[in-house]
Amino acid sequence: MPSDTKTYQEETYIDNTIRLRGVLNTMPDFARDYFRAIEPTTSPKTRISYAYDIRLFFQFLIEENPVYKHHSIKDFRVQDLEAIQPVDIEEYLEYLSYYVKDDGTEYTNDERGKRRKLASLRSFYNYFFRDEQIKSNPASLVPMPKLHDKEIVRLDPNEVAILLDQVEDRTKMTKSQMKFHDKTKVRDLALLTLLLGTGIRVSECVGLDISDVDFDNLAIKVRRKGGYEDVVYFGEEVEEALLSYLDQRKHMIPMSGHEDALFLSLQNRRMAVRSVENLVKKYASLVTTTKKITPHKLRSTYGT
């Protein structure tokens, strides 16, 4: 008899699949053929990113191209793809530098953002070209934006020490931050020490279950991008921080469905990626105001 209990990875997959279906409902009907074709080789999260990128291209055509100014996105047909000229796509890349959504939100893209969006569009075009639904592929004629070397932002060794000290020292915190600090500092120290000591992604961190921690071999089992499992080893500092947290974790009563989660929020639910991002931002702001430190930057710090 099937179990009603789903793993974090299964729940994430279902949530992303539902989100993708919602985005596809706002796109041309022929787009579904493409997303159905790439399903075996991509994750729902990747397909959502592609869908947002490709939908933005159609929105650009409606807003900026006089040929399509009376269109809705649903009006587009696959034949419209080959009617687009390379210059139209180049204008789209220029548009991506700065644009404003209907709600007034402003967006910008550097060369990396433009490169990703053009890659999404190229993949979209390539499918219909290979399937012989269109006779030309203008997206393939537009060169990829050149990437310039980007300075790697990371914490210096002394900043790492200060960051971890700040988890226990509340002197620089605001009153609202102090309010919850005593309840979360042991968890936060374990979480940050784990990120810094293993270099795992924040999504891999929040997906950890208690059973994924192996203290006999000082290792954790993580689910990597693509769904495969990997074993990552950690040192004594991570071991000490995790043991202290798990001692506290024993006295928590998780919400139904979150019993296995390693890291729990104040609501006794599995922590979300956004919660960890905010946590890192909060502590990093107490250490440095010149570096924008994110969980990904902690991966860069681990790498060095």
Buried (B, 14 or more C-beta within 10 A) or exposed (E): EEEEEEEBEEBBBEEBBEBBEEBBEBBBEBBEEBBEBBEEEBBBBBBBBBBBBBBBBBBBBBEBBEEBEEBEBEEBEBEBBBEBEBEBBBBBBEBBEEBEEEEEEEEEBEBEBBBBBBBBBBBBBBBBBEEEBBEBBBBEEBEEBEEEEEEEBBBEEEBBEBBBEBBEEBEEBEEEBEEEBEEBBBBBBBBBBBBBBBBBBBBBBBBBBEEBBEEEEBBBBBBEEEEEEEEBEBEEEBBEBBEBBBEBBEEEEBEEBBBBBBBBBEEBBBBEBEBBBEBBEBBBBBBBEEBEBBBEBBBBBBEE
